[in-house]
Amino acid sequence: MKIKVMKGLDKIQKEAKVLVDTLWELELDSITVMCDKFIATGLNLEPQYFYDSLDKYMFSFCSVWDNDSNEYVTPNWNDYSDNKRYEMMNGHTQIERTRQIIINLMAREGQYRERNLERMEDSFRAANTSKLNRALAKHITNEMEATEIVVTTGDVGCEVLAIIDGDKLFKTKGKLCGGYIQTYHYRYFSSLTDKK
């Protein structure tokens, strides 16, 4: 007797990998913008001045309340001590993320930049593939049969549809999140319902 191999989860995971590819392209664009904005500041990026310039750039992400204009403004670097500037920047998610990206990709040239970008990509793909696989495995196993698998991506989300065991509709909707402050990712909402 021949045993039928279903491998429903594996099939859907294979088709859905395009979602992680899409996310990485968005993340790479975001990383490029961060580095380009740092270059555009006109600060001195020579090796001996790089970290001072980076600190000044990161400090520009902070804001303080100005009573005269009744709004938040960018603080003046020279008005604050080193300790106060550190206190203002410490724990600021956007500053920490941007700082790490710029250090990894701009502090050293050549092979270090390429190697660091490859590591960032590997880590990003692993994290997002794991998240996608968890969303898919909520309802699907390899003991099920998956057919008519359709994966679509758009500007603000994604969708994975499949017919499971011939009579059920599997659907995962992913809402696009992230950008300059957080890495790009999808928040997934999955369901398995009777096919209508």
Secondary structure by P-SEA (a helix, b strand, c coil): cbbbbcaaaaaaaaaaaaaaaaaaaaaaaaaaaaaaaaaaccccccccaaaaaaaaaaaaabbbbbccccbbbbbbcccccaaaaaaaacccaaaaaaaaaaaaccccccaaaaaaaaaaaaaaaaaaaaaaaaaaaccccccbbbcbbbbbbccccbbbbbbccccbbbbbbbbbbbcccccccccccccccccc
